[in-house]
Amino acid sequence: MNNSDHIATGIVEGFFGRPWSFEERESILRFMDEVGFSTYIYAPKEDAYHRTAWFDPYPPDTIRRFQKLIELSRELSIDFNFALSPGLTMRYSDAAHFQKLTTKYDQFIGLGVSSFSIFFDDIDPRLSEPDRTAFGVPAVAQVDVTTRLHEYLNNQCPNLKFYFCPTEYRGTKPSTYLRYIGAHLPPEIKVFWTGPGVVSRTITARDAKQFGRIIRRKPLLWDNYPVNDFDRARLFLGPLRGRDQDLIGHLSGVFFNPMNEARASKIALTSAALYVRGPRVYDPERVWPLLKRTFLKSSRGSLLFDNFDASMIHPRPSPQCQLVKNQLVRLRHQKKIQRGPLLNTARVVRQIHSADFVPGVAADLCPYLRNLKMAGQLLGAAVASRPNQKKLARLAAKLKVSRRKESKSYLENQILNLVRWLPSGLK
């Protein structure tokens, strides 16, 4: 029996940026059926009706599209969970606001949904003056609304599943807020947690047990991998890493927050599904070649995959990135470079084509492939015998690079760094 047999597993569409299309969601549901995930949570932060305009009902045309999606979920035996994030503007003490909340959930009860969530993540925790008078602090306000909502939904849905995302959703240390949530939220409500950090490089069984003691129940893991809304210059394609083999047994469920690129997300999510199904035998270094064989049509595309293996949970540069980094060190200390290896890297990068990837993900990869090929063009032009400085400046200005601290692991960033050093760095 798998450790995941009795816990919820799946995907939470919970990122910032462009939400997926309904066609992309249908593709994801079919993928979930293939890899064995059980639950899909609808929660895109920039669907206005989910977050900023949570109080407005969905228009009839959108409801019809939801109905088709929910019917597909039912056919595939996948639990469709509808979430709302009302915390930006909700007045917890306002009866009219609570009525708007239940009315919104009623739309999905009418579609046959019996699995719901309420999220209070990524909001200003300060209460309005009427709410401060009524509740004092956010934890009391959130527990009051959530408990009443849970009771309402439970009366409507005999087989209700209900999830709650707190405002403090990471870490392993207790707080007054989390202690109150744990002590007063009904025990059958599952509570989300992202691990020690927002994007956690490692998550252990000990971490889960520590958080579980605070909230008085096993946490529901919201794993922020492979989500890339915080770094839109990057894809995260590498396998899931840093998750303890004993972790699953200390969770009530595990959900992965994917990328804005739905089909490209399937690469890393395949590894996540393999981990969930067999955490004790899961080996990311053995899974990585499997992912390449599954999603590549040509070995040329391996360079792009290796470049996008590096991430916050795996800040290790690809061989090509390491080569450029080494030449940058050589340039800084010896005032010279080896042009041959750099020209070869530039050539290999420029030879990658969208046809090197399976059609289902190629479209998502193409904008990042164009950027990587531009980096290769920039590198080739920079180490030519007579570089054109105007051309270099033009290419460098167009290149999209990560601004995050782990960007030293990315080929595009290292190429740009090398090019910036070249004019003054060479003897």
Secondary structure in CASP SS format (residue, H / E / C, confidence):
PFRMAT SS
TARGET T0000
AUTHOR 0000-0000-0000
METHOD secondary structure of the structure
MODEL  1
M C 1.00
N C 1.00
N C 1.00
S C 1.00
D C 1.00
H C 1.00
I C 1.00
A E 1.00
T E 1.00
G E 1.00
I E 1.00
V E 1.00
E E 1.00
G C 1.00
F C 1.00
F C 1.00
G C 1.00
R C 1.00
P C 1.00
W C 1.00
S C 1.00
F H 1.00
E H 1.00
E H 1.00
R H 1.00
E H 1.00
S H 1.00
I H 1.00
L H 1.00
R H 1.00
F H 1.00
M H 1.00
D H 1.00
E H 1.00
V H 1.00
G C 1.00
F C 1.00
S C 1.00
T E 1.00
Y E 1.00
I E 1.00
Y E 1.00
A C 1.00
P C 1.00
K C 1.00
E C 1.00
D C 1.00
A C 1.00
Y C 1.00
H C 1.00
R C 1.00
T C 1.00
A C 1.00
W C 1.00
F C 1.00
D C 1.00
P C 1.00
Y C 1.00
P C 1.00
P H 1.00
D H 1.00
T H 1.00
I H 1.00
R H 1.00
R H 1.00
F H 1.00
Q H 1.00
K H 1.00
L H 1.00
I H 1.00
E H 1.00
L H 1.00
S H 1.00
R H 1.00
E H 1.00
L C 1.00
S C 1.00
I C 1.00
D E 1.00
F E 1.00
N E 1.00
F E 1.00
A E 1.00
L E 1.00
S C 1.00
P C 1.00
G C 1.00
L C 1.00
T C 1.00
M C 1.00
R C 1.00
Y C 1.00
S C 1.00
D C 1.00
A H 1.00
A H 1.00
H H 1.00
F H 1.00
Q H 1.00
K H 1.00
L H 1.00
T H 1.00
T H 1.00
K H 1.00
Y H 1.00
D H 1.00
Q H 1.00
F H 1.00
I H 1.00
G C 1.00
L C 1.00
G C 1.00
V C 1.00
S C 1.00
S E 1.00
F E 1.00
S E 1.00
I E 1.00
F E 1.00
F C 1.00
D C 1.00
D C 1.00
I C 1.00
D C 1.00
P C 1.00
R C 1.00
L C 1.00
S C 1.00
E H 1.00
P H 1.00
D H 1.00
R H 1.00
T H 1.00
A H 1.00
F H 1.00
G C 1.00
V C 1.00
P H 1.00
A H 1.00
V H 1.00
A H 1.00
Q H 1.00
V H 1.00
D H 1.00
V H 1.00
T H 1.00
T H 1.00
R H 1.00
L H 1.00
H H 1.00
E H 1.00
Y H 1.00
L H 1.00
N H 1.00
N H 1.00
Q H 1.00
C C 1.00
P C 1.00
N C 1.00
L C 1.00
K E 1.00
F E 1.00
Y E 1.00
F E 1.00
C E 1.00
P C 1.00
T C 1.00
E C 1.00
Y C 1.00
R C 1.00
G C 1.00
T C 1.00
K C 1.00
P C 1.00
S C 1.00
T H 1.00
Y H 1.00
L H 1.00
R H 1.00
Y H 1.00
I H 1.00
G H 1.00
A H 1.00
H H 1.00
L C 1.00
P C 1.00
P C 1.00
E C 1.00
I C 1.00
K E 1.00
V E 1.00
F E 1.00
W E 1.00
T C 1.00
G C 1.00
P C 1.00
G C 1.00
V C 1.00
V C 1.00
S C 1.00
R C 1.00
T C 1.00
I E 1.00
T C 1.00
A H 1.00
R H 1.00
D H 1.00
A H 1.00
K H 1.00
Q H 1.00
F H 1.00
G H 1.00
R H 1.00
I H 1.00
I H 1.00
R C 1.00
R C 1.00
K C 1.00
P C 1.00
L E 1.00
L E 1.00
W E 1.00
D E 1.00
N C 1.00
Y C 1.00
P C 1.00
V C 1.00
N C 1.00
D C 1.00
F C 1.00
D C 1.00
R C 1.00
A C 1.00
R C 1.00
L C 1.00
F C 1.00
L C 1.00
G C 1.00
P C 1.00
L C 1.00
R C 1.00
G C 1.00
R E 1.00
D C 1.00
Q C 1.00
D C 1.00
L C 1.00
I H 1.00
G H 1.00
H H 1.00
L C 1.00
S C 1.00
G E 1.00
V E 1.00
F E 1.00
F E 1.00
N C 1.00
P C 1.00
M C 1.00
N C 1.00
E C 1.00
A H 1.00
R H 1.00
A H 1.00
S H 1.00
K H 1.00
I H 1.00
A H 1.00
L H 1.00
T H 1.00
S H 1.00
A H 1.00
A H 1.00
L H 1.00
Y H 1.00
V H 1.00
R H 1.00
G C 1.00
P C 1.00
R C 1.00
V C 1.00
Y C 1.00
D C 1.00
P H 1.00
E H 1.00
R H 1.00
V H 1.00
W H 1.00
P H 1.00
L H 1.00
L H 1.00
K H 1.00
R H 1.00
T H 1.00
F H 1.00
L E 1.00
K C 1.00
S C 1.00
S H 1.00
R H 1.00
G H 1.00
S H 1.00
L H 1.00
L H 1.00
F H 1.00
D H 1.00
N H 1.00
F C 1.00
D C 1.00
A C 1.00
S E 1.00
M C 1.00
I C 1.00
H E 1.00
P C 1.00
R C 1.00
P C 1.00
S C 1.00
P H 1.00
Q H 1.00
C H 1.00
Q H 1.00
L H 1.00
V H 1.00
K H 1.00
N H 1.00
Q H 1.00
L H 1.00
V H 1.00
R H 1.00
L H 1.00
R H 1.00
H H 1.00
Q H 1.00
K C 1.00
K C 1.00
I C 1.00
Q C 1.00
R H 1.00
G H 1.00
P H 1.00
L H 1.00
L H 1.00
N H 1.00
T H 1.00
A H 1.00
R H 1.00
V H 1.00
V H 1.00
R H 1.00
Q C 1.00
I C 1.00
H C 1.00
S H 1.00
A H 1.00
D H 1.00
F E 1.00
V C 1.00
P H 1.00
G H 1.00
V H 1.00
A H 1.00
A H 1.00
D H 1.00
L H 1.00
C H 1.00
P H 1.00
Y H 1.00
L H 1.00
R H 1.00
N H 1.00
L H 1.00
K H 1.00
M H 1.00
A H 1.00
G H 1.00
Q H 1.00
L H 1.00
L H 1.00
G H 1.00
A H 1.00
A H 1.00
V C 1.00
A C 1.00
S C 1.00
R C 1.00
P C 1.00
N C 1.00
Q H 1.00
K H 1.00
K H 1.00
L H 1.00
A H 1.00
R H 1.00
L H 1.00
A H 1.00
A H 1.00
K H 1.00
L C 1.00
K C 1.00
V C 1.00
S C 1.00
R C 1.00
R C 1.00
K H 1.00
E H 1.00
S H 1.00
K H 1.00
S H 1.00
Y C 1.00
L H 1.00
E H 1.00
N H 1.00
Q H 1.00
I H 1.00
L H 1.00
N H 1.00
L H 1.00
V H 1.00
R H 1.00
W H 1.00
L H 1.00
P H 1.00
S H 1.00
G H 1.00
L C 1.00
K C 1.00
END
